[in-house]
């Protein structure tokens, strides 16, 4: 994302999972936790591309 290594990105994702209480979740489980906490809604503009 910010010219980081894959290991750095994995650590960052793991910290986010820990903060959301879903440390052992799959990527879809993480997305569900983000959605339940309103985080994806706040970032919707960056997740959606318009033609």
N, CA, C and O atoms as a Tripos MOL2 file, in Angstrom:
@<TRIPOS>MOLECULE
protein
  204   203    51     0     0
PROTEIN
NO_CHARGES

@<TRIPOS>ATOM
      1 N           0.8190   -1.1830    0.0000 N.3       1 UNK1
      2 CA          0.0000    0.0000    0.0000 C.3       1 UNK1
      3 C           0.8690    1.2550    0.0000 C.2       1 UNK1
      4 O           0.6970    2.1330   -0.8460 O.2       1 UNK1
      5 N           1.7810    1.3360    0.9280 N.am      2 UNK2
      6 CA          2.6440    2.5080    1.0140 C.3       2 UNK2
      7 C           4.0760    2.0940    0.7200 C.2       2 UNK2
      8 O           5.0100    2.5220    1.3980 O.2       2 UNK2
      9 N           4.2390    1.2600   -0.2960 N.am      3 UNK3
     10 CA          5.5470    0.7480   -0.6720 C.3       3 UNK3
     11 C           6.1550   -0.0880    0.4550 C.2       3 UNK3
     12 O           7.3690   -0.0720    0.6590 O.2       3 UNK3
     13 N           5.3030   -0.8220    1.1910 N.am      4 UNK4
     14 CA          5.7340   -1.6730    2.2890 C.3       4 UNK4
     15 C           5.9520   -3.0920    1.7920 C.2       4 UNK4
     16 O           5.4570   -3.4860    0.7350 O.2       4 UNK4
     17 N           6.6950   -3.8370    2.5670 N.am      5 UNK5
     18 CA          6.8980   -5.2380    2.2290 C.3       5 UNK5
     19 C           5.6310   -6.0290    2.5450 C.2       5 UNK5
     20 O           4.7610   -5.5700    3.2860 O.2       5 UNK5
     21 N           5.5490   -7.2060    1.9790 N.am      6 UNK6
     22 CA          4.3840   -8.0610    2.2330 C.3       6 UNK6
     23 C           4.2960   -8.4210    3.7120 C.2       6 UNK6
     24 O           3.2030   -8.4900    4.2740 O.2       6 UNK6
     25 N           5.4340   -8.6480    4.3350 N.am      7 UNK7
     26 CA          5.4470   -8.9880    5.7640 C.3       7 UNK7
     27 C           4.8980   -7.8350    6.6060 C.2       7 UNK7
     28 O           4.1590   -8.0620    7.5650 O.2       7 UNK7
     29 N           5.2520   -6.6190    6.2520 N.am      8 UNK8
     30 CA          4.7490   -5.4480    6.9690 C.3       8 UNK8
     31 C           3.2440   -5.3260    6.8110 C.2       8 UNK8
     32 O           2.5370   -5.0320    7.7750 O.2       8 UNK8
     33 N           2.7550   -5.5490    5.6050 N.am      9 UNK9
     34 CA          1.3100   -5.4960    5.3640 C.3       9 UNK9
     35 C           0.5880   -6.5810    6.1500 C.2       9 UNK9
     36 O          -0.4770   -6.3300    6.7150 O.2       9 UNK9
     37 N           1.1570   -7.7870    6.1930 N.am     10 UNK10
     38 CA          0.5410   -8.8780    6.9560 C.3      10 UNK10
     39 C           0.4690   -8.5420    8.4400 C.2      10 UNK10
     40 O          -0.5310   -8.8380    9.0930 O.2      10 UNK10
     41 N           1.5200   -7.9250    8.9810 N.am     11 UNK11
     42 CA          1.5170   -7.5160   10.3880 C.3      11 UNK11
     43 C           0.4390   -6.4680   10.6390 C.2      11 UNK11
     44 O          -0.2590   -6.5160   11.6510 O.2      11 UNK11
     45 N           0.3080   -5.5250    9.7150 N.am     12 UNK12
     46 CA         -0.7010   -4.4760    9.8810 C.3      12 UNK12
     47 C          -2.1050   -5.0620    9.8500 C.2      12 UNK12
     48 O          -2.9530   -4.6850   10.6580 O.2      12 UNK12
     49 N          -2.3530   -5.9770    8.9280 N.am     13 UNK13
     50 CA         -3.6650   -6.6270    8.8500 C.3      13 UNK13
     51 C          -3.9340   -7.4210   10.1180 C.2      13 UNK13
     52 O          -5.0540   -7.4090   10.6280 O.2      13 UNK13
     53 N          -2.9130   -8.1150   10.6360 N.am     14 UNK14
     54 CA         -3.0870   -8.8940   11.8610 C.3      14 UNK14
     55 C          -3.4270   -7.9840   13.0350 C.2      14 UNK14
     56 O          -4.2660   -8.3450   13.8600 O.2      14 UNK14
     57 N          -2.8000   -6.8140   13.1330 N.am     15 UNK15
     58 CA         -3.1150   -5.8650   14.2120 C.3      15 UNK15
     59 C          -4.5470   -5.3670   14.1040 C.2      15 UNK15
     60 O          -5.2310   -5.2150   15.1170 O.2      15 UNK15
     61 N          -5.0000   -5.1150   12.8930 N.am     16 UNK16
     62 CA         -6.3920   -4.6900   12.6970 C.3      16 UNK16
     63 C          -7.3320   -5.7960   13.1450 C.2      16 UNK16
     64 O          -8.3210   -5.5330   13.8290 O.2      16 UNK16
     65 N          -7.0270   -7.0410   12.7620 N.am     17 UNK17
     66 CA         -7.8590   -8.1790   13.1660 C.3      17 UNK17
     67 C          -7.9160   -8.2940   14.6850 C.2      17 UNK17
     68 O          -8.9820   -8.5300   15.2530 O.2      17 UNK17
     69 N          -6.7690   -8.1290   15.3460 N.am     18 UNK18
     70 CA         -6.7270   -8.2170   16.8030 C.3      18 UNK18
     71 C          -7.5920   -7.1340   17.4410 C.2      18 UNK18
     72 O          -8.3170   -7.4040   18.3980 O.2      18 UNK18
     73 N          -7.5200   -5.9270   16.9240 N.am     19 UNK19
     74 CA         -8.3110   -4.8250   17.4750 C.3      19 UNK19
     75 C          -9.8040   -5.0540   17.2900 C.2      19 UNK19
     76 O         -10.6110   -4.5980   18.1010 O.2      19 UNK19
     77 N         -10.1750   -5.7610   16.2230 N.am     20 UNK20
     78 CA        -11.5860   -6.0500   15.9660 C.3      20 UNK20
     79 C         -12.0430   -7.3460   16.6330 C.2      20 UNK20
     80 O         -13.2190   -7.7020   16.5620 O.2      20 UNK20
     81 N         -11.1100   -8.0530   17.2840 N.am     21 UNK21
     82 CA        -11.4570   -9.2920   17.9700 C.3      21 UNK21
     83 C         -11.6850  -10.4690   17.0440 C.2      21 UNK21
     84 O         -12.4440  -11.3830   17.3690 O.2      21 UNK21
     85 N         -11.0350  -10.4520   15.8950 N.am     22 UNK22
     86 CA        -11.1970  -11.5670   14.9510 C.3      22 UNK22
     87 C          -9.8340  -12.0190   14.4380 C.2      22 UNK22
     88 O          -9.6300  -12.1480   13.2310 O.2      22 UNK22
     89 N          -8.9100  -12.2570   15.3540 N.am     23 UNK23
     90 CA         -7.5290  -12.5920   15.0090 C.3      23 UNK23
     91 C          -7.3810  -13.7760   14.0700 C.2      23 UNK23
     92 O          -6.4630  -13.8100   13.2500 O.2      23 UNK23
     93 N          -8.2710  -14.7380   14.1830 N.am     24 UNK24
     94 CA         -8.1150  -15.9630   13.4000 C.3      24 UNK24
     95 C          -9.1040  -16.0510   12.2490 C.2      24 UNK24
     96 O          -9.3260  -17.1320   11.7050 O.2      24 UNK24
     97 N          -9.6870  -14.9470   11.8810 N.am     25 UNK25
     98 CA        -10.6860  -14.9350   10.8090 C.3      25 UNK25
     99 C         -10.0300  -14.9710    9.4370 C.2      25 UNK25
    100 O          -8.8890  -14.5460    9.2560 O.2      25 UNK25
    101 N         -10.7800  -15.4870    8.4860 N.am     26 UNK26
    102 CA        -10.3780  -15.4660    7.0810 C.3      26 UNK26
    103 C         -10.5220  -14.0340    6.5650 C.2      26 UNK26
    104 O         -11.0690  -13.1800    7.2630 O.2      26 UNK26
    105 N         -10.0400  -13.7640    5.3570 N.am     27 UNK27
    106 CA        -10.2510  -12.4250    4.7890 C.3      27 UNK27
    107 C         -11.7310  -12.0310    4.7420 C.2      27 UNK27
    108 O         -12.0710  -10.8730    4.9860 O.2      27 UNK27
    109 N         -12.6020  -12.9800    4.4340 N.am     28 UNK28
    110 CA        -14.0310  -12.6470    4.4040 C.3      28 UNK28
    111 C         -14.5500  -12.3760    5.8160 C.2      28 UNK28
    112 O         -15.4400  -11.5460    5.9990 O.2      28 UNK28
    113 N         -14.0010  -13.0670    6.8080 N.am     29 UNK29
    114 CA        -14.3710  -12.8020    8.2000 C.3      29 UNK29
    115 C         -13.9230  -11.4200    8.6420 C.2      29 UNK29
    116 O         -14.6320  -10.7330    9.3770 O.2      29 UNK29
    117 N         -12.7410  -11.0180    8.1900 N.am     30 UNK30
    118 CA        -12.2500   -9.6760    8.4950 C.3      30 UNK30
    119 C         -13.1460   -8.6360    7.8400 C.2      30 UNK30
    120 O         -13.5010   -7.6400    8.4700 O.2      30 UNK30
    121 N         -13.5140   -8.8560    6.5860 N.am     31 UNK31
    122 CA        -14.3810   -7.9000    5.9000 C.3      31 UNK31
    123 C         -15.7190   -7.7910    6.6160 C.2      31 UNK31
    124 O         -16.2780   -6.7000    6.7310 O.2      31 UNK31
    125 N         -16.2350   -8.9220    7.1000 N.am     32 UNK32
    126 CA        -17.5020   -8.9100    7.8380 C.3      32 UNK32
    127 C         -17.3650   -8.0840    9.1170 C.2      32 UNK32
    128 O         -18.2510   -7.2970    9.4480 O.2      32 UNK32
    129 N         -16.2480   -8.2650    9.8390 N.am     33 UNK33
    130 CA        -16.0170   -7.4970   11.0640 C.3      33 UNK33
    131 C         -15.8880   -6.0060   10.7530 C.2      33 UNK33
    132 O         -16.4020   -5.1710   11.4980 O.2      33 UNK33
    133 N         -15.2110   -5.6700    9.6650 N.am     34 UNK34
    134 CA        -15.0990   -4.2670    9.2590 C.3      34 UNK34
    135 C         -16.4770   -3.6980    8.9510 C.2      34 UNK34
    136 O         -16.8060   -2.5790    9.3450 O.2      34 UNK34
    137 N         -17.2700   -4.4820    8.2470 N.am     35 UNK35
    138 CA        -18.6210   -4.0530    7.8740 C.3      35 UNK35
    139 C         -19.4880   -3.8460    9.1130 C.2      35 UNK35
    140 O         -20.2110   -2.8540    9.2110 O.2      35 UNK35
    141 N         -19.4150   -4.7860   10.0620 N.am     36 UNK36
    142 CA        -20.2100   -4.6950   11.2860 C.3      36 UNK36
    143 C         -19.8440   -3.4640   12.1170 C.2      36 UNK36
    144 O         -20.6730   -2.9420   12.8620 O.2      36 UNK36
    145 N         -18.6060   -3.0100   11.9850 N.am     37 UNK37
    146 CA        -18.1490   -1.8380   12.7310 C.3      37 UNK37
    147 C         -18.2740   -0.5470   11.9310 C.2      37 UNK37
    148 O         -17.8100    0.5050   12.3680 O.2      37 UNK37
    149 N         -18.8980   -0.6260   10.7670 N.am     38 UNK38
    150 CA        -19.1250    0.5630    9.9490 C.3      38 UNK38
    151 C         -17.8950    1.0850    9.2410 C.2      38 UNK38
    152 O         -17.9120    2.1870    8.6930 O.2      38 UNK38
    153 N         -16.8390    0.3130    9.2440 N.am     39 UNK39
    154 CA        -15.5850    0.7790    8.6520 C.3      39 UNK39
    155 C         -15.6430    0.7490    7.1280 C.2      39 UNK39
    156 O         -15.1340    1.6610    6.4760 O.2      39 UNK39
    157 N         -16.2470   -0.2700    6.5590 N.am     40 UNK40
    158 CA        -16.3250   -0.3220    5.0950 C.3      40 UNK40
    159 C         -17.2250    0.7710    4.5600 C.2      40 UNK40
    160 O         -16.9860    1.3000    3.4750 O.2      40 UNK40
    161 N         -18.2560    1.1130    5.3120 N.am     41 UNK41
    162 CA        -19.1540    2.1840    4.8860 C.3      41 UNK41
    163 C         -18.4060    3.5140    4.8380 C.2      41 UNK41
    164 O         -18.6080    4.3150    3.9260 O.2      41 UNK41
    165 N         -17.5490    3.7420    5.8170 N.am     42 UNK42
    166 CA        -16.7690    4.9750    5.8620 C.3      42 UNK42
    167 C         -15.7770    5.0580    4.7090 C.2      42 UNK42
    168 O         -15.4100    6.1540    4.2860 O.2      42 UNK42
    169 N         -15.3420    3.9130    4.1980 N.am     43 UNK43
    170 CA        -14.3470    3.8660    3.1240 C.3      43 UNK43
    171 C         -14.9600    3.4840    1.7850 C.2      43 UNK43
    172 O         -14.2340    3.1510    0.8490 O.2      43 UNK43
    173 N         -16.2620    3.5260    1.6790 N.am     44 UNK44
    174 CA        -16.9460    3.0430    0.4830 C.3      44 UNK44
    175 C         -16.4470    3.7120   -0.7900 C.2      44 UNK44
    176 O         -16.2830    3.0450   -1.8110 O.2      44 UNK44
    177 N         -16.2090    4.9950   -0.7460 N.am     45 UNK45
    178 CA        -15.7550    5.7150   -1.9400 C.3      45 UNK45
    179 C         -14.4490    5.1450   -2.4840 C.2      45 UNK45
    180 O         -14.2550    5.0870   -3.6980 O.2      45 UNK45
    181 N         -13.5560    4.7260   -1.5970 N.am     46 UNK46
    182 CA        -12.2800    4.1820   -2.0650 C.3      46 UNK46
    183 C         -12.3970    2.7220   -2.4920 C.2      46 UNK46
    184 O         -11.5140    2.2140   -3.1840 O.2      46 UNK46
    185 N         -13.4760    2.0320   -2.0900 N.am     47 UNK47
    186 CA        -13.6630    0.6320   -2.4670 C.3      47 UNK47
    187 C         -14.4170    0.4660   -3.7780 C.2      47 UNK47
    188 O         -14.3610   -0.5940   -4.4000 O.2      47 UNK47
    189 N         -15.1160    1.5050   -4.1950 N.am     48 UNK48
    190 CA        -15.9650    1.4220   -5.3820 C.3      48 UNK48
    191 C         -15.3520    2.2610   -6.4910 C.2      48 UNK48
    192 O         -14.9510    3.4050   -6.2760 O.2      48 UNK48
    193 N         -15.2850    1.6780   -7.6770 N.am     49 UNK49
    194 CA        -14.8180    2.4640   -8.8210 C.3      49 UNK49
    195 C         -15.9830    2.6940   -9.7630 C.2      49 UNK49
    196 O         -16.7680    1.7890  -10.0440 O.2      49 UNK49
    197 N         -16.0760    3.8890  -10.2290 N.am     50 UNK50
    198 CA        -17.1540    4.2680  -11.1330 C.3      50 UNK50
    199 C         -16.6280    4.3010  -12.5660 C.2      50 UNK50
    200 O         -15.4620    4.6210  -12.7970 O.2      50 UNK50
    201 N         -17.4890    3.9710  -13.5210 N.am     51 UNK51
    202 CA        -17.0360    3.9910  -14.9290 C.3      51 UNK51
    203 C         -16.6890    5.3870  -15.4120 C.2      51 UNK51
    204 O         -16.2960    5.5620  -16.5650 O.2      51 UNK51
@<TRIPOS>BOND
     1     1     2 1
     2     2     3 1
     3     3     4 2
     4     3     5 am
     5     5     6 1
     6     6     7 1
     7     7     8 2
     8     7     9 am
     9     9    10 1
    10    10    11 1
    11    11    12 2
    12    11    13 am
    13    13    14 1
    14    14    15 1
    15    15    16 2
    16    15    17 am
    17    17    18 1
    18    18    19 1
    19    19    20 2
    20    19    21 am
    21    21    22 1
    22    22    23 1
    23    23    24 2
    24    23    25 am
    25    25    26 1
    26    26    27 1
    27    27    28 2
    28    27    29 am
    29    29    30 1
    30    30    31 1
    31    31    32 2
    32    31    33 am
    33    33    34 1
    34    34    35 1
    35    35    36 2
    36    35    37 am
    37    37    38 1
    38    38    39 1
    39    39    40 2
    40    39    41 am
    41    41    42 1
    42    42    43 1
    43    43    44 2
    44    43    45 am
    45    45    46 1
    46    46    47 1
    47    47    48 2
    48    47    49 am
    49    49    50 1
    50    50    51 1
    51    51    52 2
    52    51    53 am
    53    53    54 1
    54    54    55 1
    55    55    56 2
    56    55    57 am
    57    57    58 1
    58    58    59 1
    59    59    60 2
    60    59    61 am
    61    61    62 1
    62    62    63 1
    63    63    64 2
    64    63    65 am
    65    65    66 1
    66    66    67 1
    67    67    68 2
    68    67    69 am
    69    69    70 1
    70    70    71 1
    71    71    72 2
    72    71    73 am
    73    73    74 1
    74    74    75 1
    75    75    76 2
    76    75    77 am
    77    77    78 1
    78    78    79 1
    79    79    80 2
    80    79    81 am
    81    81    82 1
    82    82    83 1
    83    83    84 2
    84    83    85 am
    85    85    86 1
    86    86    87 1
    87    87    88 2
    88    87    89 am
    89    89    90 1
    90    90    91 1
    91    91    92 2
    92    91    93 am
    93    93    94 1
    94    94    95 1
    95    95    96 2
    96    95    97 am
    97    97    98 1
    98    98    99 1
    99    99   100 2
   100    99   101 am
   101   101   102 1
   102   102   103 1
   103   103   104 2
   104   103   105 am
   105   105   106 1
   106   106   107 1
   107   107   108 2
   108   107   109 am
   109   109   110 1
   110   110   111 1
   111   111   112 2
   112   111   113 am
   113   113   114 1
   114   114   115 1
   115   115   116 2
   116   115   117 am
   117   117   118 1
   118   118   119 1
   119   119   120 2
   120   119   121 am
   121   121   122 1
   122   122   123 1
   123   123   124 2
   124   123   125 am
   125   125   126 1
   126   126   127 1
   127   127   128 2
   128   127   129 am
   129   129   130 1
   130   130   131 1
   131   131   132 2
   132   131   133 am
   133   133   134 1
   134   134   135 1
   135   135   136 2
   136   135   137 am
   137   137   138 1
   138   138   139 1
   139   139   140 2
   140   139   141 am
   141   141   142 1
   142   142   143 1
   143   143   144 2
   144   143   145 am
   145   145   146 1
   146   146   147 1
   147   147   148 2
   148   147   149 am
   149   149   150 1
   150   150   151 1
   151   151   152 2
   152   151   153 am
   153   153   154 1
   154   154   155 1
   155   155   156 2
   156   155   157 am
   157   157   158 1
   158   158   159 1
   159   159   160 2
   160   159   161 am
   161   161   162 1
   162   162   163 1
   163   163   164 2
   164   163   165 am
   165   165   166 1
   166   166   167 1
   167   167   168 2
   168   167   169 am
   169   169   170 1
   170   170   171 1
   171   171   172 2
   172   171   173 am
   173   173   174 1
   174   174   175 1
   175   175   176 2
   176   175   177 am
   177   177   178 1
   178   178   179 1
   179   179   180 2
   180   179   181 am
   181   181   182 1
   182   182   183 1
   183   183   184 2
   184   183   185 am
   185   185   186 1
   186   186   187 1
   187   187   188 2
   188   187   189 am
   189   189   190 1
   190   190   191 1
   191   191   192 2
   192   191   193 am
   193   193   194 1
   194   194   195 1
   195   195   196 2
   196   195   197 am
   197   197   198 1
   198   198   199 1
   199   199   200 2
   200   199   201 am
   201   201   202 1
   202   202   203 1
   203   203   204 2
@<TRIPOS>SUBSTRUCTURE
     1 UNK1         2 RESIDUE 1 A UNK
     2 UNK2         6 RESIDUE 1 A UNK
     3 UNK3        10 RESIDUE 1 A UNK
     4 UNK4        14 RESIDUE 1 A UNK
     5 UNK5        18 RESIDUE 1 A UNK
     6 UNK6        22 RESIDUE 1 A UNK
     7 UNK7        26 RESIDUE 1 A UNK
     8 UNK8        30 RESIDUE 1 A UNK
     9 UNK9        34 RESIDUE 1 A UNK
    10 UNK10       38 RESIDUE 1 A UNK
    11 UNK11       42 RESIDUE 1 A UNK
    12 UNK12       46 RESIDUE 1 A UNK
    13 UNK13       50 RESIDUE 1 A UNK
    14 UNK14       54 RESIDUE 1 A UNK
    15 UNK15       58 RESIDUE 1 A UNK
    16 UNK16       62 RESIDUE 1 A UNK
    17 UNK17       66 RESIDUE 1 A UNK
    18 UNK18       70 RESIDUE 1 A UNK
    19 UNK19       74 RESIDUE 1 A UNK
    20 UNK20       78 RESIDUE 1 A UNK
    21 UNK21       82 RESIDUE 1 A UNK
    22 UNK22       86 RESIDUE 1 A UNK
    23 UNK23       90 RESIDUE 1 A UNK
    24 UNK24       94 RESIDUE 1 A UNK
    25 UNK25       98 RESIDUE 1 A UNK
    26 UNK26      102 RESIDUE 1 A UNK
    27 UNK27      106 RESIDUE 1 A UNK
    28 UNK28      110 RESIDUE 1 A UNK
    29 UNK29      114 RESIDUE 1 A UNK
    30 UNK30      118 RESIDUE 1 A UNK
    31 UNK31      122 RESIDUE 1 A UNK
    32 UNK32      126 RESIDUE 1 A UNK
    33 UNK33      130 RESIDUE 1 A UNK
    34 UNK34      134 RESIDUE 1 A UNK
    35 UNK35      138 RESIDUE 1 A UNK
    36 UNK36      142 RESIDUE 1 A UNK
    37 UNK37      146 RESIDUE 1 A UNK
    38 UNK38      150 RESIDUE 1 A UNK
    39 UNK39      154 RESIDUE 1 A UNK
    40 UNK40      158 RESIDUE 1 A UNK
    41 UNK41      162 RESIDUE 1 A UNK
    42 UNK42      166 RESIDUE 1 A UNK
    43 UNK43      170 RESIDUE 1 A UNK
    44 UNK44      174 RESIDUE 1 A UNK
    45 UNK45      178 RESIDUE 1 A UNK
    46 UNK46      182 RESIDUE 1 A UNK
    47 UNK47      186 RESIDUE 1 A UNK
    48 UNK48      190 RESIDUE 1 A UNK
    49 UNK49      194 RESIDUE 1 A UNK
    50 UNK50      198 RESIDUE 1 A UNK
    51 UNK51      202 RESIDUE 1 A UNK
